[in-house]
Amino acid sequence: MNKLPEANKIHKSGFVNIIGNPNVGKSTLMNALVGERISIVTAKAQTTRHRIMGIVNGEDYQIVYSDTPGILKPSYRLQESMMNFVDTAIGDADIILYVTDVVEQSTKNEEYIERLNKVSSPVILVINKIDISNQKDIEELYARWKELLPKAEIFPISAIEKFNTDTLFNRILELIPESPAWYDKDVLTDRNLRFFASEIIREKILLNYDKEVPYSTEVVIEMFQEEGGLYKVDAVIYVMRDSQKGIIIGKGGSALKKVGTEARKDMESFFEKKVFLQIFVKVNPDWREDKRKLRQFGYIQD
């Protein structure tokens, strides 16, 4: 007796793009939803500079999350490129997650709120960090955001505590459209190992240096190869002034050694392989305004 063919299963796939102001927890939320540490996280603004994708796969779905830089008013060409990533993310989203928190002013960067009221894609307003607030204040904040974004669904969460993130995930799964998978089902991100090596070093710079130094640096991986059962990585930290080079290196090379040791340990954990890391420091005064350099560093895409 011949078996009847199985009915075609419905498969859902879509792009869920995360935007919001600096320091509201976008990267922490992305990592919580993906279940892996894809984006670096620090308490400093402008930690995220690129648009980074994290992909979650199930038998009948694929969700492609995008973490984006925090919204700001650009002061130089690098920041203009960062805001281009945000604008693109608004334009190509199947679902937009607009992340705020319990402390920021709801009127900050109002032009983006106006844009979100005009988009056709579903908008989910995520109120993060509710673990540091109380029920009364959260209810007032909920009502205020409902007035500002009346079409948006609102989810109060704590990304760091992973509170209510499962409910948010389930709603996203309901909203994404029917579609074949956009990426192979074993793919976790659109970024390669070189990118993650550079981001790990940049995270250590953000954590170990103050004032303008982290914002004047860029990390470039000049060599990344497997040799003798380990990864050999050569990295260059670009700075804008000789004085910054001295700060990065530190007395007797102590500061750079600390960054290198911390970065190597994180790389070994992330790559699950031993790493031999060398870091050099070079001065390039105009890299944040230089279109050729920004293209080389991946901030401008033709």
ABEGO torsion letter per residue (X at the ends): XBBBBBBBBBBBBBBBBBBEBBGAGAAAAAAAAAGBBABBBBABBGABABBBBBBBBBAABBBBBBBBBBBBBBABAAAAAAAAAAAAAAAABABBBBBBBAABBAABGAAAAAAAAABABBBBBBBBGAAABBAAAAAAAAAAAAAABAABBBBBBBAAAGBGAAAAAAAAAAABBBBBBABBAABABABBAAAAAAAAAAAAAAAABBEAAAAABBBBBABBBBBGGBBBBBBBBBBABAAAAAAAAEBGGAAAAAAAAAAAAAAAAAAGBBBBBBBBBBBBAAAAABAAAAAAAGABBX
